[in-house]
Amino acid sequence: MRQFRIVGIIGKQSEEPEVEVTLRRLTEHLRLRGCQVLLDAESARLLRLRPDDGVPVAVLGARCDLVVVVGGDGTLLHAARALAGSRVQLLGINLGRLGFLVDILPEHSETALDAILEGEYETDTRSLLTAAVLACDDTPPERAYAALNDVVIHKWNTARMIEFETYIDGDFVNAQRSDGLIISTPTGSTAYALSGGGPLVAPSLDAILLVPICPHDLSNRPLVVPGASRIEIRVCGPDNGHAQMTCDGQTAVSLLRKTRLRVERHPNQVCLLHPKGHNHYQILRAKLGWGGLTPVSLTC
């Protein structure tokens, strides 16, 4: 029995002609293969369909067996956060730049989809983070924010450093003055954390990375902790309102003085699908420009 009968499509929010062409090709191809196709509102608009032909992302998560994301890593990050609670599997068609998460080129999309519809694919489970801002009086947070790449504490609207304390599982770690802190999943180790000097971490590891951004104390180095850790950041500097929390670079919340930011593993995970033969290290070589020499056997 075919596993993927209802397929959702989430498109990049862009007027680029390539986005519309790819969406149209995928929609027609999936329907020819006997799949029911549901489009998010933006994809329906790009294809000039009726407004009610597009469905909310929550509906895609509830009704679809598979969701195809057409865009760059940013589009997939948005889809992953929105669909985290539905446990639907995601497949990425790369119309962006680097494409660490969306790894299928548009010209190969039909061939890759055919193989996946026939059960020829590999699954890749990724952890998420959840972040909540807590008031000093321990008032329950109004909402929690999900992140697939990272939760970042950073300054804004000022050239001055921010001051904060870091606690892990209730234990004081350090107080620092810096431009901020990146709290990253292994998936996010190839994103902002990499630019901050953090290590590359295999996506399958159960870990959380803490990477300081331009710390004043040069001995403040990246730290890797167990994935079950509960991290708490307490903003304590004199500047009120110059610290901000951002999730995946797409959701921003102000951090006032004496507020606390709690970050921990999200209860749900994201499941990505890849074509057969997907190799994480091959992706790193291609995207980071590492040497492409063919390995050879060395004899003594």
Secondary structure, DSSP 4 states (H G I P E B T S, - for coil): --S-SEEEEEE-S---HHHHHHHHHHHHHHHHTT-EEEEEHHHHHHTT--GGGEE-HHHHHHH-SEEEEEE-HHHHHHHHHHTTTTT-EEEEEE-SSS-SS--B-GGGHHHHHHHHHTT-EEEEEEEEEEEEEE-TT-PPPS--EEESSEEEEEE-S-SS-EEEEEEETTEEEEEEEESEEEEE-SGGGGTHHHHTTPPP--TTS-EEEEEEES-SSTT---EEEETT--EEEEE-SS-SS-EEEEETTTEEEEE-TT-EEEEEEEEEEEEEEEETT--HHHHHHHHHT---PPP-----
